């Protein structure tokens, strides 16, 4: 879950985002149906690693990470997605324990009705990084 860890780190470092959503409402993997709103859910969609015949000291990994915003009102989803993009898009360098990180946007998902008549929207990111072989 390295890409999830990288995105979580970026979200938790964003003062603007944390002013809208407390850190306790940013979760990886699953949100309970009765989670207080608004909340964020971070999930890995896919992962690939460089295919090399001879392994080097590092492996380049690319993950697609999806962040779902769950809110009580439809109008609240878009401003939070904007904060998510500002916190994560275009980040480069060392983030947490990961080197040569690059975070790019990778599209937005559909608007859907969530549990308890909540509203959800998603923003995907392409997260690439080097990890030990």
N, C-alpha and C positions, 0 to 999 in steps of 0.2 A: 504494500500500500504506500509506496514511496511518493507517487504523484499526489495521493490524497494527503499525505503528510506535508508536502510542499505547499499545496493549496491551503490547507488548514493553517499553516504558519503565516502565510500572506494575509489571510482573512483576520487572524488574531492580532496582527500587527497594524491593522487599519483602524485608526481612531474614528474615522467617519462611519465606517460600517458598524463598529462596536457601539456607537451612539444610537444606532437604529436597532441593532440586534445584540443582546447580551451574549457573551462568550458561551454561557451555559446552554444557549439555544442553537449552537453550531455543532452539528453531529456528523459523524462518519457512519456510513452503512445503513442506518435505519432511524427514522423518527417515529416515536409512538404516535398512535392515532390521536391521542388527547394532548399532544405537546402544546405548550403555550405558543402563541403566535405573535409576531412573525418568527420564523425559524428557518435555518438553512440545513440542507442535507447534502453531503459530499460523497460521491460514489465514483468508482473506477468503471468506465465503460469498456475499455480495451487496453491492451499492453503489447508492445512488440520490443524485441531486443535486436541489436545488430547481429547479423549472422556472419560470423567470421570462421575461417578454417583454422586459423591459429589464434588462440586467445591471447589478448594483451593484458595489461594491468587493469584496464577498465572496460566496462561494457556500456554502450550508449543505449539507454532505455527511453522509449516514447510511450506515454500513456495519454489516453483521452479521459478526462475527468469531467464529470457533470455535477453542477451545483444546482439543486432545486431550491427555490424560494417557496415557502408555504406561508400564506398570509390569510387574514380574515376577510379582506376585501380585495377585489380584482385590481382596483386602482393602486393598491400598495405594492404590488409585485414589481412593476417596471422601475420605480425609483430604487428599490433594493437591488435589482439586477444591475442597475447603473453603478451602484456602490461596489458590487461584487467585481464588475469589470475594471473599475478604477483601482481596486485593491490588487488585482492579479495580472491583468493584461500587460504584456510587454516587459515583464520582470526578467532580469538576467543576472547571472553570477552565482554566488554561493548562497544557498537558502537552507538554513538548518544545517544538517550534515551532508548535504548534497552539493556537488560541484558542477560547474558548467550548465546551470539550469537555464532554460529558456521557456517562458510561458506565453503562449499565443492564444487568442480566441479561436474557437473552432465551431462556431455556430450556436444558434439558440434553438431550443426545443419548443414544442407546442404549449399553449395555455391549456391547462386541464383543471378539472374539479378534483380537489383532494378530499381526504377523509373529513367528516363532520362539516360538509359544505364549505370547506376552505378552498382557496385558489392557489394554483401552482404554476410556476414558469421556470424554465431551466436555461442555464448558460453553460456551454461546454468550453473546455480549454484543452489545448495540446501542450502537454508538459514533457519536456525532454531533459535528461540529466545523465551524468556519468556515475556509475557505481562500481565498486571493486568486482573484479572478475571471479 
